[in-house]
Amino acid sequence: MSENKEKKGEENVQADRMGTMAYSSKDNESMHKSLNGEFILYQILLKQILDGKFSLNLNEKSLYEHFQASDPKDKSTYKEFDKKYKASKAINWYTRESCVYKTLNKALRTQDTKNTSPFATFIKDLNTQLTKEHQIFIKQQKTPTIQLYRGQFLSKDELNRLKTSHGELISMNSFLSTSKNRKKAFEFAKSRTPPSDDLISILLELNVNINSITKPYADIERYSDFQDEEEILFVFGSMFRMDNVQFDEKNNLWIVTLTLCANDDPDIKQFLSILEKETKGQNSLVSIGNNLMEMNKFDDAYAHLERLFNNKLLTDPFDCVQCHLMVGKVEEKRGNYNASIDQFNNGLDCLLKESTLKDHQLISQCYNSLGYVYCKLKEYEKAFQYFELALNSKTNDLSLTYLGLAKIHFKMTNYHLSLEYLQKILHSKPEPSHAIITKTNIYIGSIYATMNNNEEATKYFDKVIELQIRKLSKDHPDLGYTYDAIGLMYLENNAEQKAYEYFLKAYQLQSQSLPNNHPDFAKTFTNFGNYYMKIKDLDNALIYYEKALENQSKTLSWRHPSVVESYLILGNTYWKKRNFDQAAIYFDKVLKSELAREKIAESSLSLSYKTLGDLYYDKFYVYLDKKILDEALDFYLNDLKIELKVKLHEDLSLVDLYKRIAEIFYKKHNYGQALLHYNRLLDSYYKNLPINQIKIDEIYEIIAKIYLKRHHFNETLLYYQNQSNENENKHEHIDDIYFEKRYLDQSLNYFQDKLLKYRKNSSQLKDIYYILGNISYDKQDYDQSLKYFFKLFNKNLKKQNFNDLALKYIYEAIAMNYFHKQNYNQSLTYFYRLIECLLMNNTKNYSFIDKIYNLIGKIYLDKDYTIQYLSAKEKNQGIDHLPMNNSQFEKYYLEQTLMHFQNLLKNNKKKNDSLGDIYRIIANIYLKKRDFNQSLIYFHQSINYQLEKSLSLAQTYILIGEIYRKQHLLNYALQSYQDSLNILQHIQSRDQSLIDNIQKKIRKINSYSI
């Protein structure tokens, strides 16, 4: 390419390079056949273009419409091209320094079929014009051979490929511009520093036999903007033979020597024959997608094939079938297994509908492909079904099916069955390809190594190496697979140094013969990482695991299963280093990749949540930060949620998860949730035979601790009964409540049985009474609960006085039991005893005392004073178990309660709804004190803060009416009753008996007036 043109294009590095592609006949027979993919792609592409069949749009747009350039100059150039272009001016347009030349070469270099398509006619015209110019050029030559030169950048990967391609066919991925002037080309190669580490400068030396019939090339100097360039242009796809690669140490420059091949070259004829055979019956546009896939350009392949569907370029139904199957293969490579299955099934459905295709070999290919994908999904039963269908197909390639069955049995640890299928491959007729034989022998050796039969494994590995060297060469990358397998065998047998030597052999071969984005590197880097893990060198292990991930990221998406596996490996390695933050980053990537899948695999997602839960749980014990524990809990709960989508609650596989969740809730003092999950744990043990009584007793020991730690009885330990669950399935919610009640009964029976085992003077009785009182309380059997708490109370009184601090939780329990029984007088007595106990012991827990007063306040809100204060005195609703002067005691604490709520009133600056409750509480206390005037004042104040037409407001008016009637202020009483009646008659939950009672009072007052 001309120096001036190159300098103008230096802002784009790609303008200074020309990609080379090698075709190796040996690679074509190896497990690295895909290395020929790029070479084949360009030959198919060129043929399609020259045949006038390459278009990716039914109605090809103009360059201006297609590229929609933002640069004004480029816009103008595209418009000019669309308007003025003529076939006779193709070379002029190519040599002109413009966006047309740059965009075309970039599209060709990068295998961008979408942006190559608009140039198809232009490329064909270039070929036609070059062919004409070629005839003129040949006639002008005075010697049978000429030498041409080109200075350019080349990637190190391409150079390595050229080094191993002596005598092989070489092609270029764009139009090749060369010069007759070696000095200028040499200076051009030397004058620039490569812009990146992966590029080097080279000098191409091309030997051309003028008399050979070849693809067209010509002197285009007279068309060029630069008349002194002596420029010879070759059409893209021209084929050369690789003669030599040598390093010129004196000039610090690589020299690559090529010879242009004639069209009748035996190797070209053989290549074209193989290509025709392999693509026979295949749509060429679909073949391009296949070769993009072979080049590991999976996203490009998918986009290309989708374009064929979207633009309706496949009119033949059979072509559509081929495209579906190719998309299926691409999706499998991309790690989108469910999408792959859909595509294979689409193709299979089309084939099965056509009676003429019932025995077509593509049907068995579909079955095999589906078997392989289901194997990757670990759905082995389905995989077996499809391989069975393949076996029953007339046109099946048995070696593919046997290999698939061998893989399944290996994964299921059925090693002998796996070996049987692999031996069937080796004895198949006709004989399988060299690649299949090699792959099978390596697999057999690896299975023997897994079975610890290293002697037999070594026999197979040696056999493979001998075969590979004989058929390919000692430097062929296929040997890397064998060396890696041998290295893994040694690593498993703790021969770490030998393992390292073989991994190094594999890597050295790969470095010399493969592009740096080849997936073989990731496997070898991972093996190096495993080696360093084995010798406990975590830092070096991380370096190689990171290299493996870097390699995968060049061709695979961030959520590809192989990439996810690397995330897991890195996460676990950082975890072993106790670097929790870095481990979390990688495990979080795993989780996000699972959530991003089109069809979420519950087992993988569950494992992702569990792994993060385990990590944060471990981290908590290092830092003792409760926030970390909360994060662990969130992950475990998500794990459980996923597990319960496919498992019953009592599934024995959930016991560890229940136990861990319960432990965390216990540490967080969330005893209700802890109890729930311990009960779930119990359920799993009870419902799976044989019953493990030791485990059950261990769980009940923890449940006992939960009940013994329960000190505040205004909070229930029942989780589901405490949930409204308005948005959840009501039937599930009822089942959950039933479960909770069932395990309350079971716990009650367990601890009652335990109670019978203790003697009357046993010190353990106190704990059992407390536990049984708790359980009965949660069962809402308040009489039974009181029975146990009074037994505990009396047992404590033998050694302690009434104000001993050890009694405080018993007072609270008794008070709450009476509260729920609506025995408010007794409830108040024990709440007052609790306060007395706390104050007498100088307890500074004022928040606890405030909570007690809040509960007392609820009593004064809940007590029905409407009827009670018609009589002079309240009736005692229970028997006081405390032999004290209750009236003096309660009178004192009634005053204390009044003071508490009056202080609350003073300190409450916000005029909110709670003020209404405080006013009502104070009013009710004054009512209890029979201070009617003060009671009226506070009741009237409360009206301002109560909701209109609420039951509490109606009750307030009734109480006001009662007080006025007691004071013989009948008109005021009548008005209050009528206000109450007006509310009661319009609220949703009408209490007819209360309405009747009020109406009776109104009639009675009215009768006095008469």
Secondary structure, DSSP 8 states (H G I E B T S, - for coil): --HHHHHHTTTSGGGGB--EEEE-TTGGGSTTGGGGHHHHHHHHHHHHHHTT---SSSS---HHHHH--SSHHHHHHHHHHHHH--GGGHHHHHHSSSHHHHHHHHHHHTT-HHHHGGGHHHHHHHHHHHHHHHHHHHHH-SSSEEEEEEEEEEEHHHHHHHHT-TTSEEEESS-EEEES-HHHHHHHHHHS--SSTTEEEEEEEEEEETTS--S-EEE-GGGSS-TTS-EEEE-TT-EEEEEEEEEETTTTEEEEEEEE--TT-HHHHHHHHHHHHHTTTS-HHHHHHHHHHHTT-HHHHHHHHHHHHHTT---SHHHHHHHHHHHHHHHHHTT-HHHHHHHHHHHHHHHHH-GGGTT-HHHHHHHHHHHHHHHHTT-HHHHHHHHHHHHT-TT--HHHHHHHHHHHHHHTT-HHHHHHHHHHHHT-SS---HHHHHHHHHHHHHHHHHTT-HHHHHHHHHHHHHHHHHHT-TT-THHHHHHHHHHHHHHHTT-HHHHHHHHHHHHHHHHHHS-TT-HHHHHHHHHHHHHHHHTT-HHHHHHHHHHHHHHHHTTS-TT-HHHHHHHHHHHHHHHHTT-HHHHHHHHHHHHHHHHTSSS--HHHHHHHHHHHHHHHHHHHHHH--HHHHHHHHHHHHHHHHHHTTTS-TT-GGGHHHHHHHHHHHHHTT-HHHHHHHHHHHHHHHHTSSS--HHHHHHHHHHHHHHHHH---TTS-S-TGGG---TTS-HHHHHHHHHHHHHHHHHHHHHHHHHHHTS-TT-TTHHHHHHHHHHHHHHTT-HHHHHHHHHHHHHHHHTTS-TT-GGGHHHHHHHHHHHHHTT-HHHHHHHHHHHHHHHHHTT---HHHHHHHHHHHHHHHHHS-HHHHTTSSS----S---S-S-HHHHHHHHHHHHHHHHHHHHHH--S--THHHHHHHHHHHHHHHTT-HHHHHHHHHHHHTTS-TT-HHHHHHHHHHHHHHHHTT-HHHHHHHHHHHHHHHTTSSS--HHHHHHHHHHHHHHHHHH-
